[in-house]
Amino acid sequence: MESIVVVGASLGGHFAVENLRRAKFAGTITLVGEEPHLPYDRPPLSKEFLRGEWERDRLKLARKSYEELDVELRLGVRATGLDREAGEIFLSEGEPLSYDGLIIATGARPRVLPGLEPRANVHYLRGLDDAARLRDSIKKGDRVVLIGAGFIGLEIAASCRAMGAEAAVVEAQDGPCARALPASLGRFLTRIHEERGVRLIYGASIEEIEGDDECIKAIQLGSGERLAVDQLVVGIGVQPNIEWLEGSGLALENGILTSPGLRAGEPSIFAIGDVANFESALFGERMRVEHWTTTVEQARHAVKNLLEGADHPFEKAPFFWSDQYEFKLQGAGRARLEDRLEVVSGSIEAGDFLALFEREGRLVGAYGVNRPAELVRARMAIERRMEFDEAKASLIKR
Ligand SMILES: Cc1cc2nc3c(=O)[nH]c(=O)nc-3n(C[C@H](O)[C@H](O)[C@H](O)COP(=O)(O)OP(=O)(O)OC[C@H]3O[C@@H](n4cnc5c(N)ncnc54)[C@H](O)[C@@H]3O)c2cc1C
């Protein structure tokens, strides 16, 4: 293999090229990215960067320069198509790029809520430019309305309070992150936000939007309540960036469908990170995971498989964190709402706990607040497919 192209110059793309060089791949590497920026880290965009505690420099992912890594960067360039027969990627500018190996890490973008398209005071947060604009827009005392009580919406609400702004979260479901979090954890998140002055409005619908093409002034809810708006942020989830691959013959369905080893249909093409919809060998189901740690681990895994011509299954359990105020919520595995939840240490009310999830006798998930070491051990137990009781005993013994 002489040339590898990595499309998507963000977390997955950066770690793919770094791992290629670490694995002593000596051929040419080209990293193509639509954004004009060097690869940067996204989690601080809703946290430290938004609050003005960190500046841009601190977000950079590269420890070594890309010259040192001998990677050709094509930033500000979009991949527009893939010809698998010819082994070529079409670009928004310049000649097509030939590849022997291809790693796709084009991630995801926010879903846009019809009627609330981006405007001067209507924001979506995915990239550095979005975050910089939002940070400049939020002023002390502003009434910030967040649509969607997912993790990013809640993190932004927490940051707004630290910035001296008011925050109201409008959510269609009955609680925060309602499709992923059991009600008891949802109540915990609700409480910590309410105690810090955030309004959470659940089961809400938007009936009317007051404003014009430039700016919105207020939203009217189904309950009849009118919320005045200085800034509005929509966080209702993301959709994978796959349109450029239409007609390429790759299987596309809520992402790029891959094998358990992250192979996208053929031995020379892999998909990683938020865009990869992989068959999880650990859980026996397809999943598209939108977490930092999973992306980094998949980059390492895909590089190894690509260079070895292998398709070894990716068997790491999904893992994420979310920082809100002084609380670090972490989750591992693939818990479903119907799984049995047991708090095995601490208490949810106290905001210091480890909760495990059981399905058919097996440990399938864990959530914890301010318990990083225990979460790491719980994750390992999930990956070892441990019986619930055995895992619980080993986790609380220490
Ligand atoms: C605000 C925010 C906070 C987050 N906080 C956390 C957290 O606390 N914990 C956690 O676990 N995870 C968090 N995440 C999720 C984590 O950042 C993502 O899982 C991770 O960024 C996924 O990396 P990726 O490389 O797969 O995709 P992305 O980071 O989305 O990068 C994809 C890149 O590909 C580019 N691209 C897209 N299409 C093309 C194309 N056709 N041609 C060229 N380039 C293209 C995009 O412009 C982008 O730069 C957060 C995400 C956001 C947005």
Ligand as a Chemical Component Dictionary entry (heavy atoms), coordinates in Angstrom:
data_LIG
# 
_chem_comp.id                   LIG 
_chem_comp.type                 NON-POLYMER 
_chem_comp.pdbx_formal_charge   0 
_chem_comp.three_letter_code    LIG 
# 
loop_
_chem_comp_atom.comp_id 
_chem_comp_atom.atom_id 
_chem_comp_atom.alt_atom_id 
_chem_comp_atom.type_symbol 
_chem_comp_atom.charge 
_chem_comp_atom.model_Cartn_x 
_chem_comp_atom.model_Cartn_y 
_chem_comp_atom.model_Cartn_z 
_chem_comp_atom.pdbx_ordinal 
LIG C1  C1  C 0 -19.870 20.813 21.243 1  
LIG C2  C2  C 0 -19.507 19.362 21.370 2  
LIG C3  C3  C 0 -19.187 18.837 22.617 3  
LIG C4  C4  C 0 -18.869 17.487 22.756 4  
LIG N1  N1  N 0 -18.575 17.005 23.997 5  
LIG C5  C5  C 0 -18.293 15.689 24.148 6  
LIG C6  C6  C 0 -18.014 15.169 25.443 7  
LIG O1  O1  O 0 -18.014 15.890 26.448 8  
LIG N2  N2  N 0 -17.753 13.841 25.551 9  
LIG C7  C7  C 0 -17.750 13.001 24.465 10 
LIG O2  O2  O 0 -17.525 11.791 24.618 11 
LIG N3  N3  N 0 -17.994 13.484 23.215 12 
LIG C8  C8  C 0 -18.271 14.797 23.042 13 
LIG N4  N4  N 0 -18.534 15.290 21.783 14 
LIG C9  C9  C 0 -18.535 14.356 20.633 15 
LIG C10 C10 C 0 -17.163 14.231 19.962 16 
LIG O3  O3  O 0 -16.556 15.476 19.820 17 
LIG C11 C11 C 0 -17.376 13.546 18.619 18 
LIG O4  O4  O 0 -17.744 12.211 18.890 19 
LIG C12 C12 C 0 -16.146 13.604 17.726 20 
LIG O5  O5  O 0 -15.850 14.927 17.360 21 
LIG C13 C13 C 0 -16.343 12.761 16.469 22 
LIG O6  O6  O 0 -15.202 12.880 15.670 23 
LIG P1  P1  P 0 -15.246 12.589 14.105 24 
LIG O7  O7  O 0 -13.852 12.816 13.623 25 
LIG O8  O8  O 0 -15.894 11.285 13.860 26 
LIG O9  O9  O 0 -16.250 13.660 13.486 27 
LIG P2  P2  P 0 -16.266 15.245 13.542 28 
LIG O10 O10 O 0 -15.583 15.734 14.766 29 
LIG O11 O11 O 0 -17.668 15.647 13.280 30 
LIG O12 O12 O 0 -15.377 15.686 12.300 31 
LIG C14 C14 C 0 -15.718 15.434 10.982 32 
LIG C15 C15 C 0 -14.931 16.391 10.113 33 
LIG O13 O13 O 0 -15.125 16.026 8.748  34 
LIG C16 C16 C 0 -15.376 17.193 7.987  35 
LIG N5  N5  N 0 -16.133 16.810 6.792  36 
LIG C17 C17 C 0 -17.439 16.463 6.711  37 
LIG N6  N6  N 0 -17.765 16.155 5.445  38 
LIG C18 C18 C 0 -16.636 16.312 4.716  39 
LIG C19 C19 C 0 -16.332 16.138 3.340  40 
LIG N7  N7  N 0 -17.248 15.719 2.453  41 
LIG N8  N8  N 0 -15.070 16.401 2.924  42 
LIG C20 C20 C 0 -14.118 16.807 3.793  43 
LIG N9  N9  N 0 -14.355 16.986 5.113  44 
LIG C21 C21 C 0 -15.593 16.729 5.564  45 
LIG C22 C22 C 0 -16.146 18.074 8.940  46 
LIG O14 O14 O 0 -16.099 19.419 8.512  47 
LIG C23 C23 C 0 -15.393 17.833 10.248 48 
LIG O15 O15 O 0 -14.290 18.686 10.370 49 
LIG C24 C24 C 0 -18.860 16.641 21.613 50 
LIG C25 C25 C 0 -19.183 17.167 20.353 51 
LIG C26 C26 C 0 -19.509 18.514 20.224 52 
LIG C27 C27 C 0 -19.870 19.065 18.872 53 
# 
loop_
_chem_comp_bond.comp_id 
_chem_comp_bond.atom_id_1 
_chem_comp_bond.atom_id_2 
_chem_comp_bond.value_order 
_chem_comp_bond.pdbx_ordinal 
LIG C1  C2  SING 1  
LIG C2  C3  SING 2  
LIG C2  C26 DOUB 3  
LIG C3  C4  DOUB 4  
LIG C4  N1  SING 5  
LIG C4  C24 SING 6  
LIG N1  C5  DOUB 7  
LIG C5  C6  SING 8  
LIG C5  C8  SING 9  
LIG C6  O1  DOUB 10 
LIG C6  N2  SING 11 
LIG N2  C7  SING 12 
LIG C7  O2  DOUB 13 
LIG C7  N3  SING 14 
LIG N3  C8  DOUB 15 
LIG C8  N4  SING 16 
LIG N4  C9  SING 17 
LIG N4  C24 SING 18 
LIG C9  C10 SING 19 
LIG C10 O3  SING 20 
LIG C10 C11 SING 21 
LIG C11 O4  SING 22 
LIG C11 C12 SING 23 
LIG C12 O5  SING 24 
LIG C12 C13 SING 25 
LIG C13 O6  SING 26 
LIG O6  P1  SING 27 
LIG P1  O7  DOUB 28 
LIG P1  O8  SING 29 
LIG P1  O9  SING 30 
LIG O9  P2  SING 31 
LIG P2  O10 DOUB 32 
LIG P2  O11 SING 33 
LIG P2  O12 SING 34 
LIG O12 C14 SING 35 
LIG C14 C15 SING 36 
LIG C15 O13 SING 37 
LIG C15 C23 SING 38 
LIG O13 C16 SING 39 
LIG C16 N5  SING 40 
LIG C16 C22 SING 41 
LIG N5  C17 SING 42 
LIG N5  C21 SING 43 
LIG C17 N6  DOUB 44 
LIG N6  C18 SING 45 
LIG C18 C19 SING 46 
LIG C18 C21 DOUB 47 
LIG C19 N7  SING 48 
LIG C19 N8  DOUB 49 
LIG N8  C20 SING 50 
LIG C20 N9  DOUB 51 
LIG N9  C21 SING 52 
LIG C22 O14 SING 53 
LIG C22 C23 SING 54 
LIG C23 O15 SING 55 
LIG C24 C25 DOUB 56 
LIG C25 C26 SING 57 
LIG C26 C27 SING 58 
# 
